[in-house]
């Protein structure tokens, strides 16, 4: 009986330690702010290009880096991506499939997530995964993709008569969860969206990020 109990605790110990280590070694807020400040011109250009509130864009990326980015990402994401995995790449930690989704949504007027003619030529559709990886390794382009994703989210909700431009918590939530449920069904715009943990942090730190 005692051995079985110990085994159960042993299995539990590994994922708990993994979660704790991920949080402990996430990027320090001061480091994230410094790196964001160094790339401020990229954020300004991207926010203007996609008509996105720069504070929201900056804070979404700040939360992404301080919550989800750690040493494993820097060491493993690129090799995994080049091996065919849908890993996150670059400064804003965008997944390969998300980047490709962004390119397609911007360029195809028949796409349900088309953001409008104003944005259709801002990111070209990549021919293969290696091309996307190359783009996402460029900080300026990576930040462009993050701004484009927020624009796609905003425009999609606006077409459904739900303006969330003044809801950074909901934009952050959708940035983190994606526009699709695990079942593949689209997350439908609604009158009373709820923020997840990521979105609540975006709201909390909105005035902290310069």
Secondary structure, DSSP 4 states (H G I P E B T S, - for coil): -HHHHHHHHHHHHHHHHHHHHHHHTBPPHHHHHHHHHHTHHHHHHHHHHTT--HHHHHHHHHHHHHHH-BHHHHHHHHHHHHTT---EETTTTEEHHHHHHHHHHHH-TTSTT---GGGTTSSPPPSSHHHHHHHHTSHHHHHHHHHHHHHHHHHHHHHTT---TT-HHHHHHHHHH-SB-TTSPBPPP-TT----HHHHHHHHHTTT--
